[in-house]
Amino acid sequence: MPKPLVAVIMGSDSDLPVMKDAIDVLNEFKITHEVQILSAHRCPEETATFAKNASKRSIRVVIAAAGGAAHLAGVIAAHFPLPVIGVPIKTSTLSGLDSLYSIVQMPPGIPVATVGINAAKNAGILAIQILAINDQRLTKKIVDYKEGLAKSISQKNVKLTKLGVNKYLAAMHK
């Protein structure tokens, strides 16, 4: 079995339903990956050890998700020399703004690319785009994917124009 290129890390198993979107897109593009639950606060040594050794094990990009204080991506970025993508998880307290600010406001020298709150699918796509920098086959797959998105929107626009707003909305709710 090929070694994983992407690690999908989350601070709690409660983050898994959100992170499933990143895992699904990695599977769709046939990107080898691993999924783990680690915590910057509850198991800091294990998290640091993971981050220090990940690139030695073939990991090229880490997607790290956490809510609240959301230090997981930053702790990994402090020890991992390659790209880290942070996924802020929506919280009940501040609707994920706490998570977003914790991930995006990293100190100089410890960057974390950050996607929107609960935007795990975008994190997966960004990881694939990073891997595609030196992989023409993967670049082609990304181009095809984005062309598919554009085609889907064009088809929806034709349908909306044909049906009108009310019938379109009625069809959406079926």
C-alpha positions as CSV (number, residue, x, y, z in Angstrom):
1,M,0.0,0.0,0.0
2,P,1.4,3.4,-0.9
3,K,2.5,5.7,2.0
4,P,0.1,8.5,2.9
5,L,0.8,11.9,1.5
6,V,-1.8,13.8,3.6
7,A,-2.6,13.6,7.3
8,V,-6.1,14.6,8.4
9,I,-5.8,15.4,12.1
10,M,-8.6,16.5,14.5
11,G,-8.6,17.5,18.1
12,S,-11.7,15.4,18.9
13,D,-13.8,12.7,17.4
14,S,-16.7,15.3,17.5
15,D,-14.8,17.0,14.6
16,L,-15.0,13.8,12.4
17,P,-18.4,14.6,10.8
18,V,-17.0,17.9,9.5
19,M,-13.6,16.4,8.5
20,K,-15.4,13.7,6.5
21,D,-15.7,16.2,3.7
22,A,-11.9,16.5,3.4
23,I,-11.5,12.7,3.6
24,D,-14.1,12.3,0.9
25,V,-12.4,14.7,-1.5
26,L,-9.0,13.0,-0.9
27,N,-10.7,9.7,-1.7
28,E,-12.3,11.1,-4.8
29,F,-8.9,12.2,-6.1
30,K,-7.2,8.9,-4.9
31,I,-4.8,10.7,-2.6
32,T,-3.3,8.4,0.1
33,H,-3.9,9.7,3.5
34,E,-4.2,8.9,7.2
35,V,-6.7,10.1,9.8
36,Q,-5.9,10.6,13.5
37,I,-7.3,12.2,16.6
38,L,-4.6,14.3,18.4
39,S,-4.9,17.2,20.8
40,A,-2.6,20.1,21.3
41,H,-3.8,20.3,25.0
42,R,-4.7,16.8,26.1
43,C,-1.8,14.9,24.5
44,P,0.8,17.6,23.6
45,E,3.8,15.3,23.5
46,E,2.1,12.8,21.2
47,T,1.0,15.6,18.9
48,A,4.5,17.1,18.8
49,T,6.0,13.7,18.1
50,F,3.5,13.1,15.3
51,A,4.4,16.5,13.7
52,K,8.2,16.1,14.1
53,N,8.1,12.7,12.3
54,A,5.3,13.1,9.8
55,S,7.5,14.3,6.9
56,K,9.9,11.4,7.5
57,R,7.0,9.1,7.0
58,S,6.0,10.6,3.6
59,I,3.4,13.2,4.8
60,R,3.6,16.3,2.5
61,V,0.5,18.2,3.8
62,V,-1.3,18.2,7.2
63,I,-4.9,19.2,7.5
64,A,-5.6,20.0,11.1
65,A,-9.0,20.8,12.6
66,A,-10.0,22.0,16.0
67,G,-12.6,24.1,17.7
68,G,-12.5,26.6,20.5
69,A,-8.9,27.5,21.4
70,A,-8.0,25.5,18.2
71,H,-4.2,25.3,18.8
72,L,-3.8,22.0,17.0
73,A,-2.8,23.4,13.6
74,G,-0.4,25.8,15.1
75,V,1.3,23.2,17.3
76,I,1.7,21.0,14.3
77,A,3.0,23.9,12.1
78,A,5.6,24.6,14.8
79,H,7.1,21.1,14.4
80,F,6.2,20.2,10.7
81,P,8.3,21.8,8.0
82,L,5.7,21.5,5.2
83,P,2.3,23.0,4.6
84,V,-0.4,22.9,7.3
85,I,-4.0,23.7,6.5
86,G,-6.2,24.6,9.4
87,V,-9.9,24.0,9.6
88,P,-11.7,26.0,12.2
89,I,-14.6,24.0,13.7
90,K,-17.9,25.8,14.4
91,T,-18.5,26.1,18.2
92,S,-21.6,26.7,20.2
93,T,-20.0,29.5,22.1
94,L,-18.9,31.9,19.3
95,S,-20.1,30.0,16.2
96,G,-16.5,29.1,15.2
97,L,-15.0,32.7,15.3
98,D,-12.9,31.6,18.3
99,S,-11.6,28.7,16.2
100,L,-11.0,30.8,13.2
101,Y,-9.1,33.5,15.0
102,S,-7.0,30.9,16.9
103,I,-5.9,29.2,13.7
104,V,-5.5,32.2,11.4
105,Q,-3.6,34.5,13.8
106,M,-0.3,32.6,13.9
107,P,3.0,34.3,14.9
108,P,5.6,35.2,12.2
109,G,7.4,32.1,11.0
110,I,4.7,29.6,11.8
111,P,2.2,29.9,8.9
112,V,-1.0,28.0,8.8
113,A,-3.1,28.2,5.6
114,T,-6.7,28.6,7.0
115,V,-10.0,27.8,5.3
116,G,-13.4,28.9,6.4
117,I,-15.3,27.6,9.4
118,N,-16.2,23.9,8.8
119,A,-14.8,24.2,5.3
120,A,-13.1,20.8,5.3
121,K,-13.8,20.2,1.7
122,N,-11.8,23.3,0.7
123,A,-9.0,22.1,2.9
124,G,-8.9,18.8,1.1
125,I,-8.9,20.6,-2.3
126,L,-6.2,22.9,-1.2
127,A,-4.1,19.9,0.0
128,I,-4.5,18.4,-3.5
129,Q,-3.6,21.6,-5.2
130,I,-0.4,21.8,-3.1
131,L,0.5,18.2,-4.1
132,A,-0.3,19.0,-7.7
133,I,2.5,21.6,-7.9
134,N,4.9,18.9,-9.1
135,D,2.3,16.5,-10.5
136,Q,0.8,17.2,-14.0
137,R,-1.7,14.3,-13.7
138,L,-3.0,15.7,-10.5
139,T,-3.1,19.2,-12.0
140,K,-5.2,17.9,-14.8
141,K,-7.6,16.3,-12.3
142,I,-8.0,19.6,-10.5
143,V,-8.6,21.4,-13.8
144,D,-11.3,18.8,-14.7
145,Y,-12.9,19.1,-11.3
146,K,-13.2,22.9,-11.5
147,E,-14.5,22.6,-15.1
148,G,-17.2,20.3,-13.6
149,L,-18.1,22.9,-11.0
150,A,-18.5,25.5,-13.7
151,K,-20.6,23.2,-15.9
152,S,-22.8,22.4,-12.9
153,I,-23.5,26.1,-12.3
154,S,-24.2,26.7,-15.9
155,Q,-26.8,23.9,-15.9
156,K,-28.4,25.3,-12.8
157,N,-28.6,28.7,-14.4
158,V,-30.3,27.2,-17.5
159,K,-32.8,25.4,-15.3
160,L,-33.5,28.5,-13.2
161,T,-34.1,30.6,-16.4
162,K,-36.4,27.9,-17.8
163,L,-38.5,27.2,-14.6
164,G,-38.4,30.6,-12.9
165,V,-37.7,31.2,-9.2
166,N,-40.8,29.6,-7.6
167,K,-40.7,26.4,-9.6
168,Y,-37.0,26.1,-9.2
169,L,-37.3,26.4,-5.4
170,A,-40.1,23.9,-5.4
171,A,-37.9,21.4,-7.3
172,M,-35.1,22.0,-4.9
173,H,-37.2,21.0,-1.9
174,K,-38.4,17.7,-3.4
